Amino acid sequence: MKFLKITFAMFLFAALLTSCSSVKVASDYDQSVDFNKYKTYAFFKPGIDKAEVSDLDKKRILRGIESAMSVQGYMKSEDPDMLVSIFTKTNENINIYQNNMMGFYGYGWGGWNPYYWGAGRNTISSTSEGTLYIDLIDAKDKELIWQGMGTAALATDVSKKQNRVNEIVAEILKKFPPGKE
């Protein structure tokens, strides 16, 4: 019976660990655009200013974008080919886990236990989930050419926030330019 408890706890921990590290990503783009012509970028300040996120998180996101774009060979420029804008959404997810496995305490595998009255335990937790949109805009035409979106659990520990943002941004920008994968 103790083995079942330990196995169940390990399974729950593994599920929680993998759910926190995953990033759900999607992208869309203008199929008529030749993405090979884009080599430089700059941040689109009016769009970034509208993002509903703290200034510290904006800085983290912009640093993450600079790092990912640099890895892909794009250079930041005063006279860019494309502009980068962001916007964000956050959701608070409330998770209720019901453990109604009576086999450990009440009727079931272990038989009847007169010292336990109840139907199981409930565990309630909350996680913050954020969605980051990265828009790439043709600098000359001012038209959206590509949009990437990533949704993931957010880090609450300040020392881990930049790494988490970098992970989310990198996953989103893996889809740029289209056809690269």
C-alpha positions in Angstrom: 0.0 0.0 0.0 2.9 2.4 0.8 4.3 1.6 -2.7 1.0 2.7 -4.3 1.1 6.0 -2.3 4.7 6.7 -3.3 4.1 5.7 -7.0 1.0 8.0 -7.1 2.9 10.9 -5.5 5.8 10.5 -8.0 3.4 10.4 -10.9 1.7 13.6 -9.7 5.0 15.3 -9.3 6.2 14.3 -12.8 2.9 15.5 -14.3 3.2 18.8 -12.5 6.8 19.2 -13.5 6.2 18.5 -17.2 3.1 20.7 -17.3 5.0 23.7 -15.9 7.9 23.4 -18.5 5.8 23.1 -21.6 5.0 26.0 -23.9 2.1 25.8 -26.3 3.0 27.6 -29.4 1.2 28.7 -32.6 2.1 31.0 -35.5 0.5 32.6 -38.5 1.9 34.6 -41.4 1.3 36.4 -44.7 2.0 33.7 -47.3 2.7 36.3 -50.0 5.8 37.7 -48.1 9.4 36.8 -49.0 10.9 36.4 -45.5 14.4 36.1 -46.9 14.6 39.9 -47.4 14.4 40.6 -43.7 17.7 40.9 -41.9 17.3 43.7 -39.4 14.7 44.6 -36.8 13.8 47.3 -34.2 11.2 47.3 -31.4 7.9 49.1 -32.2 7.6 51.3 -29.1 3.9 52.3 -29.4 2.9 48.6 -29.5 5.2 47.6 -26.6 4.0 50.5 -24.5 0.5 49.1 -24.7 1.5 45.7 -23.5 -0.3 45.1 -20.1 2.7 43.7 -18.2 5.1 45.3 -15.7 8.0 47.3 -17.0 10.4 44.7 -15.5 8.6 41.9 -17.4 8.7 44.0 -20.6 12.5 44.3 -20.2 12.7 40.6 -19.7 10.6 39.9 -22.8 12.6 42.4 -24.9 15.9 40.9 -23.7 14.6 37.4 -24.6 13.6 38.6 -28.1 17.0 40.3 -28.7 18.7 37.0 -27.7 16.5 34.8 -29.8 16.7 37.1 -32.9 20.5 37.3 -32.5 20.8 33.5 -32.4 18.8 33.4 -35.7 21.1 36.0 -37.3 18.9 39.1 -37.2 20.5 42.3 -36.2 18.9 45.2 -34.3 19.1 48.4 -36.4 18.1 52.1 -36.4 16.9 51.5 -40.0 15.1 48.1 -39.7 13.5 45.8 -42.2 10.9 44.8 -39.7 9.4 46.0 -36.4 8.8 43.8 -33.4 5.8 44.4 -31.2 4.4 42.4 -28.3 1.2 42.0 -26.3 0.3 39.8 -23.4 -2.6 38.1 -21.6 -2.5 36.4 -18.2 -4.9 34.0 -16.6 -5.0 32.7 -13.1 -5.8 29.0 -13.2 -7.4 27.3 -10.1 -6.7 23.6 -10.0 -8.7 21.3 -7.7 -7.4 17.8 -7.3 -9.8 15.3 -5.7 -8.3 12.3 -4.1 -11.2 10.0 -3.5 -9.2 6.8 -3.3 -10.9 5.1 -0.4 -8.7 2.0 -0.6 -6.1 3.6 1.7 -8.4 4.7 4.5 -12.0 3.6 4.2 -13.8 0.9 2.3 -12.0 -0.7 -0.6 -8.6 -2.5 -0.8 -7.7 -2.0 2.8 -11.1 -2.9 4.2 -13.1 -0.9 6.6 -11.3 1.6 8.8 -13.3 2.9 11.7 -10.8 5.7 12.4 -11.4 7.4 9.1 -14.5 9.2 8.2 -14.7 11.1 4.9 -14.5 10.7 1.2 -11.0 11.8 0.5 -8.9 14.9 0.3 -9.1 17.9 -2.0 -6.0 19.9 -2.9 -6.4 23.4 -4.3 -3.6 25.2 -6.1 -3.4 28.1 -8.5 -1.0 28.9 -11.3 -0.5 32.0 -13.4 -0.5 31.3 -17.1 0.6 33.9 -19.6 0.2 34.2 -23.3 2.8 36.2 -25.2 2.2 37.4 -28.7 5.1 38.5 -30.8 4.2 40.5 -33.9 6.6 41.1 -36.8 5.7 44.1 -38.9 7.1 45.1 -42.3 8.8 48.4 -41.4 8.2 50.0 -44.8 4.6 49.0 -45.4 3.6 48.9 -41.7 1.7 45.6 -42.2 1.8 42.6 -40.0 3.8 39.8 -41.7 4.1 37.2 -38.9 2.6 36.5 -35.5 3.7 34.0 -33.0 2.0 33.1 -29.8 3.1 31.1 -26.8 1.2 30.1 -23.7 2.9 28.8 -20.6 2.9 28.7 -16.8 4.8 31.7 -15.5 7.7 31.7 -13.0 7.0 33.3 -9.7 10.5 33.2 -8.4 12.3 36.4 -9.5 15.6 34.5 -10.0 13.9 32.2 -12.5 11.8 34.7 -14.4 14.3 35.7 -17.1 15.1 32.1 -17.9 11.4 31.3 -18.2 10.8 34.3 -20.5 13.8 33.3 -22.6 12.4 29.7 -22.9 8.9 31.0 -24.0 10.3 33.5 -26.5 12.7 31.0 -28.0 9.9 28.5 -28.5 7.8 31.1 -30.2 10.6 32.4 -32.5 11.5 28.8 -33.5 8.6 29.1 -35.9 10.1 32.2 -37.6 10.8 32.5 -40.4 8.0 30.3 -41.8 9.2 27.1 -43.5 12.4 26.9 -41.5 11.4 23.8 -39.5 
